[in-house]
Amino acid sequence: MRPYLAILSARFRALLQYRAAAVAGFGTQLVWGLIRMMIFDAFYASSAATQPLSREHAVTYVWLGQALFAMLPIQVDADVRNLVRSGSVAYELLRPVDLYGLWYARALAARTAPTILRAVPMFVVAGIFFGLEAPPSLGAGLGWLATLAGALLVGCAFMTLCTVLLVWTVSGDGLARWAPQVTYVLSGMVLPIPFFPAWARPVVEALPFRGMVDVPARIYVGDIQDPLRELGLQLGWTFALVILGRFLLGRAVQRLEIQGG
């Protein structure tokens, strides 16, 4: 365990150095949050029908998504992608650590360090000026923290799976393009899952992506009352994705062909 904690710590501290990027990311997420909030304001003002989320809950949902946007697994590990493209990924096999554990530790650092730099100022600004509400109860707050940890675990498992799949490709360009779009839409980042069409919700709710954004956000606002069940689903999907990733990585190492160099 010590080597992976060391890798996580080193990668985490390295990513904390990108403060200018964090400021730029905060500004970008703030603008997008304002745009999405205006869209929801127009939607609620133009419709008299009962909506699955109240306007206040929808606004809070939006700002939670913007504050924690960097935690969403929408970018394949660029360093590993370059290693695969150049053929230098073979050197990764020489490290005296488990390769899957190494890549998972890198994914954890990549999801947490930028999130901390952006989330803290976003919670402050959105909470004071733009309608981000506090959890309605202590239970909702604790449930949000628990499922937020679950979202991190399942997101890193999915991103590590994508990293493993890079080994099965020549360049990884296709994977780097479709994985973020699928995650972005099916996680609830674009639109909260309750607003999806009735025919699509059962499918979306059965996939792991919902646990990355929609579940923690709706527990935070009090729309979901059973955080333990949702946490169990997150951990179940994490376990399944880890098993699949390890299986595919083992098969890939057995038939690895280096095309770069």
N, C-alpha and C positions, 0 to 999 in steps of 0.2 A: 504493500500500500504506500510505503514511503516514497518510492520513485514517482508514482502518479500524483501524489500530493505536491512533490517538488516541481513537477512539470506544470501542474495547475497553478501553483503559486508564482512560478517564474513567468508563465504566460499572462497571468492576471496582472502582475506588476508591470509587465511590458505594455499591456494594453491601456493601463491607467495613465501612461505618459501622453496619450493622444488627446490632450485637453482641447486643442483647437478644433479637432474633429468632433469632439463631444459638444462644444459650443455650437458648431455649425449644425450638428444633428438635432440639438435642442431647438434651434431656430426653425429648422425644417419641420420638425414634428409639431411645433407650436402653430405654424401657419396651416399645416394640414388639419390640425385639430380644429382651428377656427373655421376652415372651409367646411369640414364635415359637420360641425355644430350648426352652421348656417343652413346646411342642407336639411338637417333634422328639424330645425326651427321652421323652415318653409313647409316641410312635410306635415308636421303636427298642426301648423296654422291652416293648412288647406284641407284637412280631413277631420270630419266630426266622428268618424268611426272609432270604436274602442281598439286601442293598439296593445300588442303583447307586452310592451314596456312603456312606462310613463315617459314624458319628455325629460323629466329630471334624471331618471335612471338612464335614459339613452345618452344624455350629455355626460354623465359620470362614466358610462361605459366607453364613450369616445375618448375621454381624457385618460382613462386607465390604459387603453390601447396605445395611445400616443406616448405615455410615460414609459411603458414597458415594451415599446416597439423593438428595441435592440435585442430583446430576449427571444424574439420570434426567429425560428430557424429558416431564414430566407436566403442565406448566403452559404454556398459550399465553401469549405476551407480552401482559401486561395493558395496557401502554401503547399498543401498536399496536391491540389490540382496541378500546380506547376511541377511538382516532383513527378507526378504521373506523366505529364506531357514530356518532360525531359528524360524520363527513364531513371531518374535518381531515387525514385521510390524504393528501389532495391536496397538502398542503404538503410532504409527504415527497418528492414528485416534483420539488420545486424545489431540493432540496439538490444541490450539485455533486459527488455521489458516486453510485456504483452502488447502487440501492435494495436489491438482494438482498445485496450485500456488507455494507451497513449493518445489515440485520436479522440476518445471520449473526454479525456481530461482537457485536451485542447478545446473541444466544443464547449465544455463547461466554462472555461475562462473567457472564451469569445462571446458567450451569452451573458455573463455576469458583469464583467468590468465595464463595458460601454453602457449597460443598463443602469448601473449605479451612478455613473457620471451624468446621465440624462434624466433619470427618474426623479432624483431629489429636487432639482430646480423646477421640474415640470409639476410635481405635486404641489409645490409652494405657489407657483404662479397660477396654475389652474384652480387651485383651491381658494385663492384669494380673489381672483378676478373673473373666472370663467365657469363657475358653477360645479366644480368637482366637489361632491359631497363626501362626508365621512361615512363609514359603514353604519347601518342603522342600529347595530347591537355589537356587543363584545363577541358573541358567537359568530356573527358574520365576519368580523375582522379576523378572528382566529382561523375560521374556515377559509378565508381568502388567503391568508399566509400559508396554510397547509397546501391548498390546491395550487398556489403560486409555485411552491417548491415542486409539486407534482408536474406542473407545466414545464418547469425548467428541465426536469428529468426526462420527460417524454420528448420534449423538443430536442434535447441533446442526443437522445437515442435515435431520433429520426435523422438528425443532421449527420451523425456518425454513420448511419446506414447509407446516406447519400455519399459520404466520403468513401465508404467501402465500394460502392457502385462505380466510383471513378476508376477503380482498378480494372473494371470490366470493360471500360471504354478506351478509345484512343485519345480523345482530347477532353471529354467531359463537357463540351459546350452545350449540348442538348440538355443534359441533366441540370446544368447550372441555370438554364432558362425555365424549364418547366417546373422544377421543384419549388422555387419561390412563389410562382403564380398559384399553384395548387394550394400551398400552405396559406398564402395570403387570403385566398377566398374562403376555403373550407374551415379555417380557424375562427371565423367570425370577425376578423379585422376589418374587412370591407363593410360587412353588414352583420349585425347581430343575428345569431341563428334563429331566434324566434320570429324574425321577419322573413325567413326563407319560405318558399311555397310549401304547402302541407305535404305534397308528394315527395319533396326533397328532404325534409327534415329527418325522417327515420334513417335515411342513408347517411346523411351528414353526421347525425348524432352517434352512429355506430363506428365512425372513423376516429382515429387518434387526434386529428387536428383540432377538433372542438375543445379538447382539454388544454390547448395551448393559450387560448385567449378567452373564448366565450365562457367557459366554466368558471375560472377565477373571477372574471368581471361580474357575472350574474350572481355569484355567491356574495361578492362585495356589496352589491346593491340590495341584496336580500331576495332576489327573484328565485334562487335555488335554495331550498331549505335543508338539503341532505348532503353536506360536504363530504362526509365519510364515504358515501357511495361513489361520489365523483372522484375522490382521491383513490379509491380502490380501482376504478376504471383506468385512471391515469397510470397507476403503478402496474396494472395488468398489461396495458399497451407498452409501457416501458420495457417490461420483461420480454414481451413478444418481439419487440423491435431489436432488443439486444441479442436475443437468441438468433433471430434472422440475420442480423449483421455479422455475428460471429461465424455462423454457418457459411455465409457467402464469402467472408474473408478467408476462412480456411480453405474453401474450394479454389478461391482466386490464387492463393499462395502456391497451391499444388500445381497450378497450370500457368503461372505467371510468365509472360513474355515481355521483355523489355524492348521497346521500339525506339526509344530515344537514345541519349548519350552522345 
